[in-house]
Amino acid sequence: MSQESPEYFAILTAIGEAKDADAKAGGVPLKLTHMVVGDGAGATPSPELAQTQLVREVYRAPLNQLSLDPINTSQVIAECVIPEKNGGWWIREVGLLDADGDLVAVANCPPSYKPQMPEGSARTQVIRMVLIVSSAETVQLSIDPGIVMATRQYAEDTVLQKFSDLAEPSGAAMTGYQQAGNGARARKSEDKLRELVSITDFRGADPTGLHSSGPAVELACEMSPVAYVPGGKFRVDDTFRINGLWGPGELSVNGHRVRLPSQPRRESLISAVTAKLAGSSWTSGTMLLVADSIGEGYGASGVEHTWFDMLQKMLNVYVGNGSDPEITNLSDPWRYGLTYAGDYTIGAAGPVQRSLILQDGASVAFHGAYQYVDVLYEQAPGHGVLTMRRNGVPYRTIDTAGAAQSDVCTFPSDLSGIGPATDLYTLTASGGPVELTGIWRLVNTDQPAVFASRCALSAQSTQLFSQDKVIDSVVRHSRALNGKTGKPIIFVAICINNANDSKPDAGTMPDVYEAQLGKMLARYLNSDAYVIAIGGITPSADWGSVRANYPAIAAAQKRVCEHYGVPLIAMDAFDWVRDGTVLADGLHPNDKGQVLMLDLVLDFLASPAFDIAGRTQGNCLHRYTPQLIWYGSGKPAASVGVANVRYYRQGPMCRVIGNLSAITPSDNEPAGPLTISLPLPSNTTVRSSGTVGYAHGVSVVGKAWSLQTLAGGLNVAVLRTINPETGGYEEVKKLDPDAMLDFDITYIVQD
């Protein structure tokens, strides 16, 4: 019976085999000097004998350690250390280079994401590659001492060697672990996977479950966002943030068992999300955030520490993660690293109504390492020219004069290469005013790059974002870089400010919020965007009326999302206030809280509920009970005893299918056509027709049934027949007790 090949393995390349054979025959021993790391160009490759390079190299460094396996001396163990400052890419392939620079060995490995410090989870990562050679003599075991970095495993092995003659086995199997901070304990070295903090590093961890491990678990979670839980049964009796724990151990919280992932959670989620996006047609797409102060990073140490920025960087691991989300709130230059000079004012255009109007000679400048710097601007007669420079050298000139047009995009303004982070970009107006509504700063646009646009403004609510001109601008910005291709993802995180009744231009009653949010979601869906709502955070008692009003607003948000088939990521699934460590002021997440938001968003994106490839958003079936109404008087024609009716929406189309039975006529006189209420208003100008499959107890002359929407944006369809003799419509004269009706209508929604 054949045996399957291992999924992950290492081999000598053809060059490596030849050099190994030559060394065995008495030639020069192999001198391994460097390790190369690659991302496989987005997929885990299979090592090939003929390889001379990795599929796509992302990192190269001298070996940190080269040794023989003490048990099997034909196995050479090569170690490389990747510092905290390097990263922002996936590890899927590894290779070894010799002193001649030849690739002599290559391996694949389970995908692992190597983060950078700005992503909030930077770490030093050690990669070890085990290679089988013909004998120990064929490899020269020498390392340049100038590049060696002592890893924890190296320190452990050294300590173990020093104490190998101890009589007690446990003495030789335990080592000190000081990097975890005060209160760290010793633990077995075989439990130290991926050099991450383990809950057993801290006093009080009891793998038997007899005593609470709460203090140890809490300290471990504070020390690491991905603390490891080794084998055992650990019990926690208190409630605090435990997301990020992973490993083979069992954990119960207040008597309820918590299922732990088998690998670090965030790495696993990012891997799942990137695979989902890569497996669909969603490449080089734009995700856009409609939000308030939380989306702008109030409470965090900087906007770069928001969940939205971290998500963009993590999803861009294939092409580099130095791009920044588009800036649309141009009234806050400090927050976004901009410097204004000359005569300028803040205008009321763009997706947050905070445009930048540069008068003749005025400019906006910023530093960075970008290949594309582009803007969106307002075109109008008499407007001036925008000159775009890098380090004083013009690279593009845009004439913004012309027929009135909003949010015109200059993309792509290719700078032909990326310079150092000290490069200075300056955008200067001349010959008249130039009004900017957005600034894009991109490292590159290679597929599958994920662009990001932040349309966020502090203290604002649906009162701003439901305005027609704002909705239209948001849609234009979501497609600024992609045009009509692709499918933007629009995150809508507008909730808490609607509960602020002390601010008239923000606070609303729940029914007003419901109408305004519904308008926003409907228009975004009609633009063929994939829409995701972000729930609010219940504030602390210090927020007074905002806290008191918030539950009603949150309930309205849930109703609207259910109505439009928009998924809602519930932030209140976590008790933010009780945790005490994730909010800066009882409402706004700090850096730690933004990471928690990131995890909650990733949870959804990695779940089957996020189905951007299947284009099923809006196709979920919703229930509603239609009303039968006399159109002329607006009075009920009957009550419906049993309504088995479903509807779904996809973009601008709504389909309603159902049957009504146990209909009881009212005492109201027939007045005008009989109508069936619809779940959403129909289009103002386009009438749509449906079908009637069965009708019983409905008195009418004609036989050919007609079900048709009316002009004027009404949410009703008229039920009548066509008289075969006259060709004219015949209205329903009356309804009999126990009447029944089956119908099906698809119509265009009016938004």
Secondary structure, DSSP 8 states (H G I E B T S, - for coil): ------SS-EEE-HHHHHHHHHHHTTS--B-EEEEEEE-GGGS-----TT-SS-SSEEEEEE-SEEEE-SS-TTEEEEEEEE-TTS-SEEEEEEEEEETT--EEEEEEEEEEEE--GGGT----EEEEEEEE-S-GGGB-----GGG----HHHHHHHHHHHTTT-SSHHHHHEE---TT-TTB--EEGGG-GGG--BGGGBTT--TTSSSB-HHHHHHHHHH-TT-B--SSEEEE-S----TT-BSSSEEEETTEEE---SS-HHHHHHHHHHHHHHTSS--S-EEEEEESTTTTTTTSS-GGGSHHHHHHHHHTTTT-S--EEEE--TT-TTTTT-EEESSEEEES-TTTT-EEEE-TT-EEEEE---SEEEEEEEE-TT--EEEEEETTEEEEEEE--SS-EEEEE----B-SS---TT-EEEEEEESS-EEEEEEEEES---TT--EEEEEE-TT--HHHHTSHHHHHHHHHHHTTTTTTSS--EEEEE--GGGG-TTSTTT---HHHHHHHHHHHHHHHHHTT-EEEEE------GGGTHHHHHHHHHHHHHHHHHHHHT--EE-GGGS-HHHH-SSBSSSSSB-HHHHHHHHHHHHHHHTSTT--TTTT-TT-S-EE----EEETTTTEEEEEEEEEEEEEEEETTEEEEEEEEEEEEE-SS---S-EEEE-SS-B-SS---EEEEEEEEEEE-S-SEEEEEE-TTT-SEEEEEEE-TTT-SEEE--EEEEEEEEEEEEEEEB--
